[in-house]
Amino acid sequence: MRTGFPAIDVDPHPDFRIYSAGNLGEVAPQRLSPMSWSLVGTPMERGTRRLVRQVWGTVPWAEGSHYVFLGYFGCRPYHNLSAYSHLAGQFPRVSPRDVTEAYFEGVEPPPVRSHGREGAMRRYAAIPRMLRVWGRLNQTINRLEEEVTVLEDLARRAVGRGSEAGMYEVLLRAEPMLADGWAAHIVTTSCVVPMTVAQRELHRRVPGAGGVEAWLNRPRELVWSRMYDAVGTPGDFAPGEFLGSSFYEVADADDPWQRFVVRHSSPATGAGARPDGVLELDEALWGMLPPVRRRLVQGTARMIGDMMAAREHSKSVVMRLLHLHRRILPELAAAWRLPGGRWPYLTIEEFRRAHREPGLLEHAEQRREECLRAVDAPMPEHLDLTGAVGVPWGAEARRLARGVSPGRVTGVVVTSADDPPEDGPCVLVCASADADVAPLLGFVDGVLTERGSEMSHIAILAREHRIPAVVGYADAAALRTGDMITIDGRSGDVHVEPAG
């Protein structure tokens, strides 16, 4: 990766040239400050490279001084769709289409080059190697959560006393935790795709198990309810305090970045939560199979559910660390008398040196001017940089609705700003959704979003709450509170009857 003080954009990869916002486009701001990019994109890149080395060793296509798996163009973060499509080909029976369906809203995958693909034996060996990495992960995530809790206490005392040394220590201690947290998140995100493909192949061979994956693959428990219980009083560095802020942007109180952040919902309160069913449908489906088949089907479904839960757990750890930076960076910038509003244009590595290298601030001013020009330029969802000038990739493709959590419900449309009706079912409609809607899901009977993929966070949340969910519905913004809507969380069908 480049060092020094480049222009805003990173260098495009010399071979992998198709980029997509993907699930970053669902939950991240449309633009990220250079500081936030250094805390999100750079450690995600390093975490993905770490996973590749753990599974395949050092391979030329995942090395180099350029970013391979991420991109940052016009202050917008991207995944490298070409690189992830190539990565998919390193697993047996996994196709680029499996990756785009899971995380890139079903966009047409780019052509995959044939050279650089691992041999058949190494592709099959990748599965047990990845599972070994996964097997050590829960212990890592639990350790990180304990360390972050200690760090939050240190930050609370340092800020309360105005201790520059204490706040600086928080930044230093957060660096390896953030690297490990993003690496864990990458592992959990990557493991799910080959495991769901393997599950699909297994179900084809087990009589009576085909076509029920959507009913079985759900996490038993997610971390978000626990985080909402730990929101605390604003300013006290409680574990759940980050839920009131933008997940990825640490400069969300500064212009122009505050224009792009998505503020998160307050926890729902009061009565009216849906009662749990008498019999879990997945248990009923398992009970219909003979013992040997049941153990096979049940084992894979629970492993995938545990991977989903670990993904959300690792993300919560990362978000808590980002929130510590959100609180500490402006405090230190003021203590070091840095010019107002300049710290978001430094990277975290540069910021840690800013108080003893005044020349860095001149470069920050140049970068600020570049960012102010870039944030007003339109950036496509999918970006093709194969030519001399970047153009949209798949711009003409209309987003297709797809079911991601099974079930069928008819109810009135509500938004996150509405109170759910006391009598009758309702369906939550929003542009996109992340863990900020978690407190609302116990009070609604279905979810419909404009953005999303099969493995979106909203899909996992809806499965945990056992409610139907449809993502990628292009006309979601046209729906109004009170409209009557029917959604099918398996087929993706949506039927609307306007109010009045």
C-alpha positions in Angstrom: 0.0 0.0 0.0 1.2 3.5 -0.8 2.9 5.6 1.8 3.6 9.3 1.9 1.0 11.8 0.8 -0.8 10.6 -2.3 -3.9 12.2 -3.9 -7.1 11.0 -2.4 -7.6 8.1 -4.7 -5.6 4.9 -4.1 -4.0 3.3 -7.1 -6.4 0.9 -8.9 -5.2 -2.7 -9.0 -3.3 -3.4 -12.3 -5.3 -6.5 -13.0 -8.5 -6.4 -10.9 -10.3 -3.4 -12.2 -14.0 -3.7 -11.4 -15.1 -2.3 -8.0 -18.4 -2.3 -6.1 -19.6 -0.6 -3.0 -21.3 -3.9 -2.2 -22.4 -4.2 1.4 -20.3 -1.1 2.2 -22.9 0.8 0.1 -25.7 -0.6 2.2 -24.4 0.5 5.6 -21.4 2.8 5.2 -21.7 6.5 4.4 -21.5 7.4 0.7 -18.2 9.1 1.5 -15.6 8.5 4.1 -12.9 10.9 5.4 -9.3 9.9 5.0 -9.1 9.3 8.7 -12.0 6.9 8.6 -10.7 5.2 5.5 -7.4 4.5 7.4 -9.4 2.9 10.2 -11.8 0.9 8.0 -10.4 0.2 4.5 -6.7 -0.2 5.3 -7.2 -2.8 8.1 -9.8 -4.6 6.1 -7.3 -5.0 3.3 -4.7 -6.3 5.7 -7.2 -8.6 7.3 -8.1 -10.1 3.9 -4.5 -10.6 3.0 -3.9 -12.3 6.3 -6.7 -14.7 5.6 -5.4 -15.5 2.1 -1.9 -16.3 3.6 -3.5 -18.5 6.3 -5.4 -20.5 3.7 -3.2 -20.5 0.6 0.1 -19.1 1.8 1.8 -16.3 -0.1 0.2 -16.1 -3.6 1.2 -13.4 -6.1 -2.3 -12.2 -6.9 -2.9 -11.2 -3.2 0.4 -9.3 -2.7 1.8 -6.0 -3.9 2.2 -2.4 -2.9 -1.3 -1.6 -4.1 -4.7 -2.4 -2.5 -6.0 -5.7 -3.8 -9.4 -6.2 -2.1 -10.4 -2.6 -1.3 -10.5 0.7 -3.1 -11.0 4.4 -2.2 -12.0 6.7 -5.1 -13.5 10.2 -4.8 -13.6 9.6 -1.0 -16.0 6.6 -1.5 -15.0 3.2 -0.2 -15.3 0.2 -2.5 -14.7 -3.5 -2.5 -12.7 -4.9 -5.4 -15.3 -7.0 -7.1 -12.8 -8.5 -9.5 -10.5 -9.6 -6.7 -13.4 -11.2 -4.7 -14.6 -12.9 -7.8 -11.1 -14.3 -8.3 -11.0 -15.3 -4.6 -14.3 -17.2 -5.0 -12.6 -19.3 -7.7 -10.0 -20.6 -5.2 -12.7 -22.7 -3.4 -14.3 -25.8 -4.9 -17.7 -25.4 -6.4 -17.9 -21.7 -5.4 -18.6 -19.3 -8.2 -18.3 -15.5 -8.5 -22.1 -15.5 -8.7 -22.3 -16.9 -5.2 -20.3 -14.0 -3.9 -22.3 -11.3 -5.7 -25.5 -12.8 -4.5 -24.3 -12.9 -0.9 -22.7 -9.5 -0.7 -23.1 -7.4 -3.9 -26.9 -7.3 -4.4 -26.7 -9.8 -7.3 -24.7 -7.5 -9.7 -23.3 -9.3 -12.7 -19.8 -10.6 -11.7 -16.9 -9.5 -13.9 -15.0 -11.9 -16.0 -12.5 -14.0 -14.0 -9.0 -14.5 -15.4 -8.0 -18.2 -15.7 -4.3 -17.8 -14.8 -3.5 -17.6 -11.1 -6.2 -20.1 -10.1 -5.1 -22.7 -7.6 -5.1 -26.3 -8.6 -7.9 -28.7 -7.7 -6.1 -30.2 -4.6 -5.3 -26.8 -3.2 -8.8 -25.6 -3.7 -10.3 -28.6 -1.8 -7.6 -28.2 0.9 -8.7 -24.6 1.4 -12.0 -25.6 3.1 -10.4 -27.4 6.1 -7.7 -24.7 6.4 -10.4 -22.0 6.6 -12.4 -24.1 9.1 -9.3 -24.3 11.3 -9.0 -20.5 11.2 -12.7 -20.3 12.0 -12.3 -22.7 14.9 -9.9 -20.4 16.7 -12.0 -17.3 16.1 -14.6 -17.2 18.9 -11.8 -17.3 21.4 -10.2 -14.3 19.6 -13.4 -12.3 19.5 -14.1 -12.9 23.2 -10.6 -11.9 24.1 -11.0 -8.7 22.0 -14.3 -7.8 23.7 -12.6 -8.1 27.1 -9.7 -5.9 26.0 -12.0 -3.3 24.4 -14.0 -3.1 27.7 -10.7 -2.3 29.6 -9.7 0.2 26.9 -13.1 2.0 27.2 -12.5 2.4 30.9 -9.0 3.8 30.2 -10.5 6.2 27.7 -13.2 7.4 30.2 -10.6 8.2 32.8 -8.2 9.8 30.3 -10.8 12.1 28.8 -12.3 12.9 32.3 -8.8 14.0 33.5 -7.8 15.7 30.3 -4.8 13.4 30.2 -3.0 13.7 26.8 -0.7 10.7 27.7 -3.7 8.6 28.6 -5.6 9.4 25.4 -2.5 8.8 23.3 -2.1 5.4 25.0 -5.7 4.6 24.0 -4.8 5.1 20.4 -1.7 3.0 20.6 -3.4 0.1 22.4 -6.4 0.3 20.0 -4.2 -0.3 16.9 -3.5 -4.1 17.2 -7.1 -4.6 18.5 -8.6 -3.0 15.4 -6.3 -5.0 13.2 -7.4 -8.3 14.9 -11.1 -7.2 15.0 -11.2 -6.5 11.2 -9.3 -9.7 10.5 -11.9 -11.7 12.5 -14.7 -9.9 10.7 -13.2 -10.8 7.3 -12.9 -14.5 8.3 -16.5 -14.7 9.4 -17.7 -12.9 6.3 -15.6 -15.1 4.0 -16.4 -18.4 5.6 -20.2 -18.2 5.1 -20.1 -18.3 1.3 -18.2 -21.6 0.8 -20.1 -23.1 3.7 -23.5 -22.2 2.2 -22.4 -23.7 -1.1 -21.3 -26.9 0.6 -24.6 -27.0 2.4 -26.5 -26.6 -0.9 -24.5 -29.5 -2.3 -25.2 -31.6 0.8 -28.9 -30.9 0.7 -29.1 -32.0 -2.9 -27.8 -35.4 -1.8 -29.9 -35.8 1.3 -33.5 -36.9 0.5 -36.1 -34.5 2.0 -33.6 -31.7 2.8 -33.5 -29.8 -0.5 -34.7 -26.2 -0.6 -35.0 -25.6 3.2 -31.7 -23.8 3.7 -33.5 -20.4 4.2 -35.5 -21.9 7.1 -32.6 -23.4 8.8 -29.7 -20.9 8.5 -30.2 -18.5 11.4 -28.1 -17.4 14.3 -29.2 -18.6 17.7 -28.3 -15.3 19.4 -26.8 -12.0 18.2 -24.8 -9.4 20.1 -27.0 -6.4 19.2 -29.6 -6.8 21.9 -26.9 -6.9 24.5 -25.3 -3.8 23.1 -28.5 -1.9 23.2 -28.9 -2.9 26.9 -25.4 -1.3 27.4 -26.0 2.1 25.7 -25.6 3.9 29.0 -25.5 7.7 29.4 -24.1 9.7 26.5 -20.4 10.5 27.1 -19.7 7.7 29.6 -17.9 5.4 27.1 -20.4 2.6 27.7 -20.1 -0.5 25.4 -23.2 0.4 23.5 -22.6 4.1 23.1 -21.5 3.7 19.5 -25.0 2.7 18.5 -26.0 6.4 18.5 -23.4 7.3 15.9 -22.5 6.5 12.3 -20.9 3.1 12.2 -17.9 3.9 10.0 -17.4 7.6 10.0 -15.4 8.9 13.0 -15.6 12.5 11.9 -19.4 12.5 11.8 -19.5 15.9 13.6 -17.4 17.7 11.0 -18.2 19.0 7.5 -18.5 17.7 4.9 -18.6 14.2 6.4 -21.6 14.8 8.6 -23.6 15.3 5.4 -23.2 11.6 4.5 -23.5 9.8 7.8 -26.5 7.7 8.7 -27.6 8.2 12.3 -28.9 5.2 14.1 -32.3 4.6 15.7 -33.0 4.8 19.4 -34.0 1.5 21.0 -37.7 0.7 20.8 -39.5 0.6 24.1 -42.9 -0.4 25.5 -45.2 -3.3 25.0 -46.3 -5.0 21.8 -43.4 -7.3 21.1 -44.3 -10.4 19.1 -44.7 -13.6 21.1 -42.4 -16.5 20.3 -44.0 -19.4 18.4 -44.9 -22.6 20.2 -42.7 -24.7 17.9 -39.6 -23.5 16.0 -39.9 -24.3 12.3 -36.3 -25.4 12.0 -36.8 -27.9 14.8 -39.9 -29.2 13.0 -38.0 -29.6 9.8 -35.1 -31.4 11.5 -37.6 -33.7 13.2 -38.9 -34.9 9.9 -35.6 -36.4 8.9 -34.1 -39.7 10.0 -31.3 -39.4 12.7 -28.3 -39.6 10.4 -29.7 -37.2 7.8 -30.8 -34.9 10.7 -27.4 -34.7 12.1 -25.9 -33.8 8.8 -28.4 -31.1 8.0 -28.5 -29.8 11.6 -24.7 -29.6 11.9 -24.2 -27.5 8.8 -27.1 -25.2 9.6 -25.8 -24.6 13.1 -22.3 -23.9 11.9 -23.5 -21.3 9.4 -25.7 -19.8 12.1 -22.7 -19.6 14.4 -20.7 -17.9 11.6 -23.4 -15.3 11.2 -23.4 -14.6 14.9 -19.6 -14.4 15.0 -19.7 -11.9 12.1 -22.0 -9.6 14.0 -20.0 -10.0 17.2 -16.7 -9.1 15.5 -18.4 -6.1 13.9 -19.6 -4.8 17.2 -16.0 -5.0 18.6 -14.7 -3.1 15.6 -17.5 -0.4 15.9 -16.7 0.1 19.6 -13.0 0.7 18.7 -14.0 3.1 16.0 -16.2 5.0 18.5 -13.2 5.3 20.8 -11.4 7.0 18.0 -14.4 9.2 17.4 -14.2 10.4 21.0 -10.4 10.6 21.4 -9.3 12.2 18.2 -11.0 15.6 18.5 -9.9 15.7 22.2 -6.2 15.1 21.3 -6.4 17.5 18.3 -7.6 20.3 20.6 -4.9 19.4 23.2 -2.2 19.5 20.6 -3.6 22.8 19.2 -4.0 21.3 15.7 -5.9 23.7 13.3 -9.6 23.3 13.6 -11.2 20.6 11.4 -7.9 19.3 10.0 -7.5 16.0 11.8 -10.1 14.1 9.6 -7.7 14.6 6.6 -4.9 12.8 8.3 -4.6 9.0 8.5 -4.4 7.4 11.9 -0.6 6.8 11.4 -0.1 10.5 10.5 -2.2 11.7 13.3 -0.1 9.9 15.9 2.9 11.8 14.6 1.2 15.2 14.0 2.1 16.8 17.4 5.8 16.3 16.6 5.9 16.7 12.8 4.1 20.0 12.1 4.7 19.6 8.3 2.0 16.9 8.2 -0.6 19.6 8.6 0.4 21.3 5.3 -0.3 18.0 3.5 -3.6 17.7 5.4 -4.7 21.1 4.1 -3.9 20.0 0.5 -5.9 16.8 1.1 -8.8 18.8 2.5 -9.0 20.8 -0.7 -9.0 17.6 -2.8 -11.7 16.0 -0.6 -14.0 19.1 -0.8 -13.9 18.8 -4.6 -14.3 15.1 -4.6 -17.4 14.8 -2.3 -19.6 16.7 -4.7 -18.7 14.6 -7.7 -21.1 11.6 -8.3 -19.6 8.2 -7.8 -21.3 5.1 -9.2 -22.3 2.1 -7.1 -20.2 -0.2 -9.3 -17.1 1.2 -10.9 -15.2 -0.1 -14.0 -11.6 1.2 -14.2 -10.5 -1.1 -17.1 -10.3 1.9 -19.4 -8.5 5.2 -19.1 -11.6 6.8 -17.5 -13.7 5.1 -14.9 -17.3 4.3 -15.9 -20.2 2.6 -14.1 -20.3 -1.2 -14.1 -23.7 -2.7 -14.6 -25.4 0.7 -14.4 -28.4 -0.4 -16.5 -29.3 -3.4 -14.3 -32.4 -2.8 -12.2 -32.0 -4.0 -8.6 -34.1 -7.2 -8.1 -36.0 -7.9 -4.9 -35.0 -11.1 -3.2 -36.2 -13.0 -0.2 -33.6 -13.4 2.5 -35.6 -14.5 5.5 -38.5 -16.9 4.8 -42.2 -16.5 5.6 -45.1 -14.5 4.3 -46.9 -11.6 5.9 -49.4 -8.9 5.0 -49.4 -5.7 7.1 -49.3 -1.9 7.0 -46.1 -0.1 6.1 -44.2 1.6 9.0 -40.8 3.3 9.1 -38.3 3.6 11.9 -39.8 6.9 12.9 -43.3 5.4 13.3 -44.8 3.6 16.3 -45.9 0.1 15.3 -49.7 -0.3 15.4 -51.2 -2.0 18.4 -53.7 -4.0 16.4 -52.6 -5.9 13.3 -49.3 -6.8 11.6 -46.9 -4.3 10.2 -43.9 -4.3 7.9 -40.8 -2.1 8.5 -39.7 -0.4 5.2 -36.4 1.4 5.0 -33.7 2.2 2.4 -31.1 -0.1 4.0 -30.7 -1.5 7.4 -28.0 -2.6 9.8 -28.0 -3.3 13.5 -29.6 0.0 14.2 -33.0 -1.6 13.5 -32.4 -4.5 15.8 -34.6 -3.1 18.6 -37.4 -2.6 16.2 -37.5 -6.1 14.9 -39.3 -7.5 17.9 -42.2 -5.1 17.3 -42.7 -5.7 13.5 -43.8 -8.7 11.5 -41.6 -8.3 8.4 -38.9 -6.1 6.8 -38.6 -4.6 3.3 -35.5 -2.7 2.2 -34.3 -1.0 -0.9 -30.8 -2.2 -0.5 -29.4 -5.6 0.5 -28.1 -9.0 -0.3 -28.5 -12.6 0.8 -26.0 -12.2 3.6 -26.8 -8.6 4.5 -26.9 -7.7 8.2 -30.7 -7.2 7.9 -31.0 -10.7 6.6 -29.2 -12.2 9.6 -31.1 -10.0 12.0 -34.5 -11.0 10.5 -33.6 -14.7 10.6 -32.8 -14.3 14.3 -36.1 -12.7 14.9 -37.9 -15.3 12.7 -39.7 -12.7 10.6 -39.9 -12.5 6.7 -37.5 -10.1 5.0 -37.2 -9.0 1.4 -34.2 -6.8 0.2 -33.4 -5.0 -3.0 -36.9 -3.7 -3.6 -36.3 -0.7 -5.9 -39.6 1.1 -5.2 -39.3 1.0 -1.4 -38.9 4.8 -1.2 -42.3 5.3 -2.9 -44.1 3.4 -0.1 -45.9 5.5 2.5 -46.9 4.8 6.1 -50.3 3.1 6.1 -49.9 1.4 2.7 -50.9 -2.3 2.9 -48.2 -4.6 1.7 -47.6 -8.3 1.3 -44.0 -9.7 1.2 -42.8 -13.2 0.7 -39.4 -13.7 2.3 -38.6 -16.8 0.3 -39.6 -15.9 -3.3 -39.0 -12.1 -2.9 -42.5 -11.3 -4.2 -44.0 -7.9 -3.0 -47.6 -6.8 -3.5 -48.7 -3.2 -2.5 -52.1 -1.7 -2.0 -51.8 2.0 -1.5 -53.6 3.6 1.5 -56.8 5.4 0.8 
